[in-house]
Amino acid sequence: MHFLRKYAAREGTTKTGITDAAMVALLAFSWPGNVRELENAIERAVVLGPGPEIRIEDLPRACTNKTASSRRSCPPT
């Protein structure tokens, strides 16, 4: 939520939350790139995603698919 607030303020968007499906995906991913990788994924979702919430569709595919746990990291944004 910290990164969501940070990038929503910077971009002047009205993003205020993360859908349940997106949160489940974020929590399930191992984030091998550590907090920087998570921050980049949230920034990307804030900048590119429509609507008031980050949806699972707004996150990098590698972080949300069923084989994501076997991947080393999300692709760069």
Phi and psi in radians as a Rosetta constraint file:
Dihedral C 1 N 2 CA 2 C 2 CIRCULARHARMONIC -1.033 0.35
Dihedral N 2 CA 2 C 2 N 3 CIRCULARHARMONIC -0.848 0.35
Dihedral C 2 N 3 CA 3 C 3 CIRCULARHARMONIC -1.168 0.35
Dihedral N 3 CA 3 C 3 N 4 CIRCULARHARMONIC -0.634 0.35
Dihedral C 3 N 4 CA 4 C 4 CIRCULARHARMONIC -1.047 0.35
Dihedral N 4 CA 4 C 4 N 5 CIRCULARHARMONIC -0.871 0.35
Dihedral C 4 N 5 CA 5 C 5 CIRCULARHARMONIC -1.089 0.35
Dihedral N 5 CA 5 C 5 N 6 CIRCULARHARMONIC -0.743 0.35
Dihedral C 5 N 6 CA 6 C 6 CIRCULARHARMONIC -1.037 0.35
Dihedral N 6 CA 6 C 6 N 7 CIRCULARHARMONIC -0.879 0.35
Dihedral C 6 N 7 CA 7 C 7 CIRCULARHARMONIC -1.403 0.35
Dihedral N 7 CA 7 C 7 N 8 CIRCULARHARMONIC -0.492 0.35
Dihedral C 7 N 8 CA 8 C 8 CIRCULARHARMONIC -1.140 0.35
Dihedral N 8 CA 8 C 8 N 9 CIRCULARHARMONIC -0.721 0.35
Dihedral C 8 N 9 CA 9 C 9 CIRCULARHARMONIC -1.149 0.35
Dihedral N 9 CA 9 C 9 N 10 CIRCULARHARMONIC -0.765 0.35
Dihedral C 9 N 10 CA 10 C 10 CIRCULARHARMONIC -1.090 0.35
Dihedral N 10 CA 10 C 10 N 11 CIRCULARHARMONIC -0.708 0.35
Dihedral C 10 N 11 CA 11 C 11 CIRCULARHARMONIC -1.518 0.35
Dihedral N 11 CA 11 C 11 N 12 CIRCULARHARMONIC -0.165 0.35
Dihedral C 11 N 12 CA 12 C 12 CIRCULARHARMONIC 1.212 0.35
Dihedral N 12 CA 12 C 12 N 13 CIRCULARHARMONIC 0.513 0.35
Dihedral C 12 N 13 CA 13 C 13 CIRCULARHARMONIC -1.633 0.35
Dihedral N 13 CA 13 C 13 N 14 CIRCULARHARMONIC 2.984 0.35
Dihedral C 13 N 14 CA 14 C 14 CIRCULARHARMONIC -1.821 0.35
Dihedral N 14 CA 14 C 14 N 15 CIRCULARHARMONIC 0.380 0.35
Dihedral C 14 N 15 CA 15 C 15 CIRCULARHARMONIC -1.103 0.35
Dihedral N 15 CA 15 C 15 N 16 CIRCULARHARMONIC 2.201 0.35
Dihedral C 15 N 16 CA 16 C 16 CIRCULARHARMONIC -2.192 0.35
Dihedral N 16 CA 16 C 16 N 17 CIRCULARHARMONIC -0.086 0.35
Dihedral C 16 N 17 CA 17 C 17 CIRCULARHARMONIC -2.864 0.35
Dihedral N 17 CA 17 C 17 N 18 CIRCULARHARMONIC -3.093 0.35
Dihedral C 17 N 18 CA 18 C 18 CIRCULARHARMONIC -2.273 0.35
Dihedral N 18 CA 18 C 18 N 19 CIRCULARHARMONIC 2.266 0.35
Dihedral C 18 N 19 CA 19 C 19 CIRCULARHARMONIC -1.114 0.35
Dihedral N 19 CA 19 C 19 N 20 CIRCULARHARMONIC 2.788 0.35
Dihedral C 19 N 20 CA 20 C 20 CIRCULARHARMONIC -1.023 0.35
Dihedral N 20 CA 20 C 20 N 21 CIRCULARHARMONIC -0.751 0.35
Dihedral C 20 N 21 CA 21 C 21 CIRCULARHARMONIC -1.098 0.35
Dihedral N 21 CA 21 C 21 N 22 CIRCULARHARMONIC -0.732 0.35
Dihedral C 21 N 22 CA 22 C 22 CIRCULARHARMONIC -1.159 0.35
Dihedral N 22 CA 22 C 22 N 23 CIRCULARHARMONIC -0.699 0.35
Dihedral C 22 N 23 CA 23 C 23 CIRCULARHARMONIC -1.128 0.35
Dihedral N 23 CA 23 C 23 N 24 CIRCULARHARMONIC -0.721 0.35
Dihedral C 23 N 24 CA 24 C 24 CIRCULARHARMONIC -1.044 0.35
Dihedral N 24 CA 24 C 24 N 25 CIRCULARHARMONIC -0.778 0.35
Dihedral C 24 N 25 CA 25 C 25 CIRCULARHARMONIC -1.105 0.35
Dihedral N 25 CA 25 C 25 N 26 CIRCULARHARMONIC -0.748 0.35
Dihedral C 25 N 26 CA 26 C 26 CIRCULARHARMONIC -1.093 0.35
Dihedral N 26 CA 26 C 26 N 27 CIRCULARHARMONIC -0.727 0.35
Dihedral C 26 N 27 CA 27 C 27 CIRCULARHARMONIC -1.268 0.35
Dihedral N 27 CA 27 C 27 N 28 CIRCULARHARMONIC -0.503 0.35
Dihedral C 27 N 28 CA 28 C 28 CIRCULARHARMONIC -1.402 0.35
Dihedral N 28 CA 28 C 28 N 29 CIRCULARHARMONIC -0.417 0.35
Dihedral C 28 N 29 CA 29 C 29 CIRCULARHARMONIC -1.330 0.35
Dihedral N 29 CA 29 C 29 N 30 CIRCULARHARMONIC 2.507 0.35
Dihedral C 29 N 30 CA 30 C 30 CIRCULARHARMONIC -1.386 0.35
Dihedral N 30 CA 30 C 30 N 31 CIRCULARHARMONIC -0.264 0.35
Dihedral C 30 N 31 CA 31 C 31 CIRCULARHARMONIC 0.886 0.35
Dihedral N 31 CA 31 C 31 N 32 CIRCULARHARMONIC 1.080 0.35
Dihedral C 31 N 32 CA 32 C 32 CIRCULARHARMONIC -1.122 0.35
Dihedral N 32 CA 32 C 32 N 33 CIRCULARHARMONIC -0.337 0.35
Dihedral C 32 N 33 CA 33 C 33 CIRCULARHARMONIC -1.549 0.35
Dihedral N 33 CA 33 C 33 N 34 CIRCULARHARMONIC 0.159 0.35
Dihedral C 33 N 34 CA 34 C 34 CIRCULARHARMONIC 1.117 0.35
Dihedral N 34 CA 34 C 34 N 35 CIRCULARHARMONIC -2.751 0.35
Dihedral C 34 N 35 CA 35 C 35 CIRCULARHARMONIC -1.141 0.35
Dihedral N 35 CA 35 C 35 N 36 CIRCULARHARMONIC -0.462 0.35
Dihedral C 35 N 36 CA 36 C 36 CIRCULARHARMONIC -1.136 0.35
Dihedral N 36 CA 36 C 36 N 37 CIRCULARHARMONIC -0.664 0.35
Dihedral C 36 N 37 CA 37 C 37 CIRCULARHARMONIC -1.167 0.35
Dihedral N 37 CA 37 C 37 N 38 CIRCULARHARMONIC -0.739 0.35
Dihedral C 37 N 38 CA 38 C 38 CIRCULARHARMONIC -1.073 0.35
Dihedral N 38 CA 38 C 38 N 39 CIRCULARHARMONIC -0.792 0.35
Dihedral C 38 N 39 CA 39 C 39 CIRCULARHARMONIC -1.031 0.35
Dihedral N 39 CA 39 C 39 N 40 CIRCULARHARMONIC -0.772 0.35
Dihedral C 39 N 40 CA 40 C 40 CIRCULARHARMONIC -1.095 0.35
Dihedral N 40 CA 40 C 40 N 41 CIRCULARHARMONIC -0.687 0.35
Dihedral C 40 N 41 CA 41 C 41 CIRCULARHARMONIC -1.130 0.35
Dihedral N 41 CA 41 C 41 N 42 CIRCULARHARMONIC -0.728 0.35
Dihedral C 41 N 42 CA 42 C 42 CIRCULARHARMONIC -1.193 0.35
Dihedral N 42 CA 42 C 42 N 43 CIRCULARHARMONIC -0.744 0.35
Dihedral C 42 N 43 CA 43 C 43 CIRCULARHARMONIC -1.019 0.35
Dihedral N 43 CA 43 C 43 N 44 CIRCULARHARMONIC -0.805 0.35
Dihedral C 43 N 44 CA 44 C 44 CIRCULARHARMONIC -1.037 0.35
Dihedral N 44 CA 44 C 44 N 45 CIRCULARHARMONIC -0.782 0.35
Dihedral C 44 N 45 CA 45 C 45 CIRCULARHARMONIC -1.136 0.35
Dihedral N 45 CA 45 C 45 N 46 CIRCULARHARMONIC -0.667 0.35
Dihedral C 45 N 46 CA 46 C 46 CIRCULARHARMONIC -1.159 0.35
Dihedral N 46 CA 46 C 46 N 47 CIRCULARHARMONIC -0.770 0.35
Dihedral C 46 N 47 CA 47 C 47 CIRCULARHARMONIC -1.254 0.35
Dihedral N 47 CA 47 C 47 N 48 CIRCULARHARMONIC -0.736 0.35
Dihedral C 47 N 48 CA 48 C 48 CIRCULARHARMONIC -1.699 0.35
Dihedral N 48 CA 48 C 48 N 49 CIRCULARHARMONIC -0.411 0.35
Dihedral C 48 N 49 CA 49 C 49 CIRCULARHARMONIC -1.419 0.35
Dihedral N 49 CA 49 C 49 N 50 CIRCULARHARMONIC 2.438 0.35
Dihedral C 49 N 50 CA 50 C 50 CIRCULARHARMONIC -1.454 0.35
Dihedral N 50 CA 50 C 50 N 51 CIRCULARHARMONIC 2.861 0.35
Dihedral C 50 N 51 CA 51 C 51 CIRCULARHARMONIC 1.455 0.35
Dihedral N 51 CA 51 C 51 N 52 CIRCULARHARMONIC 3.081 0.35
Dihedral C 51 N 52 CA 52 C 52 CIRCULARHARMONIC -1.464 0.35
Dihedral N 52 CA 52 C 52 N 53 CIRCULARHARMONIC -0.143 0.35
Dihedral C 52 N 53 CA 53 C 53 CIRCULARHARMONIC -2.245 0.35
Dihedral N 53 CA 53 C 53 N 54 CIRCULARHARMONIC 2.653 0.35
Dihedral C 53 N 54 CA 54 C 54 CIRCULARHARMONIC -1.353 0.35
Dihedral N 54 CA 54 C 54 N 55 CIRCULARHARMONIC 2.186 0.35
Dihedral C 54 N 55 CA 55 C 55 CIRCULARHARMONIC -1.823 0.35
Dihedral N 55 CA 55 C 55 N 56 CIRCULARHARMONIC 2.861 0.35
Dihedral C 55 N 56 CA 56 C 56 CIRCULARHARMONIC -1.041 0.35
Dihedral N 56 CA 56 C 56 N 57 CIRCULARHARMONIC -0.560 0.35
Dihedral C 56 N 57 CA 57 C 57 CIRCULARHARMONIC -1.172 0.35
Dihedral N 57 CA 57 C 57 N 58 CIRCULARHARMONIC -0.353 0.35
Dihedral C 57 N 58 CA 58 C 58 CIRCULARHARMONIC -1.475 0.35
Dihedral N 58 CA 58 C 58 N 59 CIRCULARHARMONIC -0.224 0.35
Dihedral C 58 N 59 CA 59 C 59 CIRCULARHARMONIC -1.540 0.35
Dihedral N 59 CA 59 C 59 N 60 CIRCULARHARMONIC 2.714 0.35
Dihedral C 59 N 60 CA 60 C 60 CIRCULARHARMONIC -1.001 0.35
Dihedral N 60 CA 60 C 60 N 61 CIRCULARHARMONIC 2.366 0.35
Dihedral C 60 N 61 CA 61 C 61 CIRCULARHARMONIC -0.957 0.35
Dihedral N 61 CA 61 C 61 N 62 CIRCULARHARMONIC -0.719 0.35
Dihedral C 61 N 62 CA 62 C 62 CIRCULARHARMONIC -1.067 0.35
Dihedral N 62 CA 62 C 62 N 63 CIRCULARHARMONIC -0.428 0.35
Dihedral C 62 N 63 CA 63 C 63 CIRCULARHARMONIC -1.483 0.35
Dihedral N 63 CA 63 C 63 N 64 CIRCULARHARMONIC -0.226 0.35
Dihedral C 63 N 64 CA 64 C 64 CIRCULARHARMONIC -2.079 0.35
Dihedral N 64 CA 64 C 64 N 65 CIRCULARHARMONIC -0.195 0.35
Dihedral C 64 N 65 CA 65 C 65 CIRCULARHARMONIC -1.484 0.35
Dihedral N 65 CA 65 C 65 N 66 CIRCULARHARMONIC 2.926 0.35
Dihedral C 65 N 66 CA 66 C 66 CIRCULARHARMONIC -1.180 0.35
Dihedral N 66 CA 66 C 66 N 67 CIRCULARHARMONIC -0.347 0.35
Dihedral C 66 N 67 CA 67 C 67 CIRCULARHARMONIC -1.725 0.35
Dihedral N 67 CA 67 C 67 N 68 CIRCULARHARMONIC 0.157 0.35
Dihedral C 67 N 68 CA 68 C 68 CIRCULARHARMONIC -1.031 0.35
Dihedral N 68 CA 68 C 68 N 69 CIRCULARHARMONIC -0.593 0.35
Dihedral C 68 N 69 CA 69 C 69 CIRCULARHARMONIC -1.135 0.35
Dihedral N 69 CA 69 C 69 N 70 CIRCULARHARMONIC -0.372 0.35
Dihedral C 69 N 70 CA 70 C 70 CIRCULARHARMONIC -1.580 0.35
Dihedral N 70 CA 70 C 70 N 71 CIRCULARHARMONIC -0.115 0.35
Dihedral C 70 N 71 CA 71 C 71 CIRCULARHARMONIC -1.559 0.35
Dihedral N 71 CA 71 C 71 N 72 CIRCULARHARMONIC 2.694 0.35
Dihedral C 71 N 72 CA 72 C 72 CIRCULARHARMONIC -1.286 0.35
Dihedral N 72 CA 72 C 72 N 73 CIRCULARHARMONIC -0.693 0.35
Dihedral C 72 N 73 CA 73 C 73 CIRCULARHARMONIC -2.903 0.35
Dihedral N 73 CA 73 C 73 N 74 CIRCULARHARMONIC 2.974 0.35
Dihedral C 73 N 74 CA 74 C 74 CIRCULARHARMONIC -1.288 0.35
Dihedral N 74 CA 74 C 74 N 75 CIRCULARHARMONIC 2.634 0.35
Dihedral C 74 N 75 CA 75 C 75 CIRCULARHARMONIC -1.177 0.35
Dihedral N 75 CA 75 C 75 N 76 CIRCULARHARMONIC 2.704 0.35
Dihedral C 75 N 76 CA 76 C 76 CIRCULARHARMONIC -1.086 0.35
Dihedral N 76 CA 76 C 76 N 77 CIRCULARHARMONIC 2.668 0.35
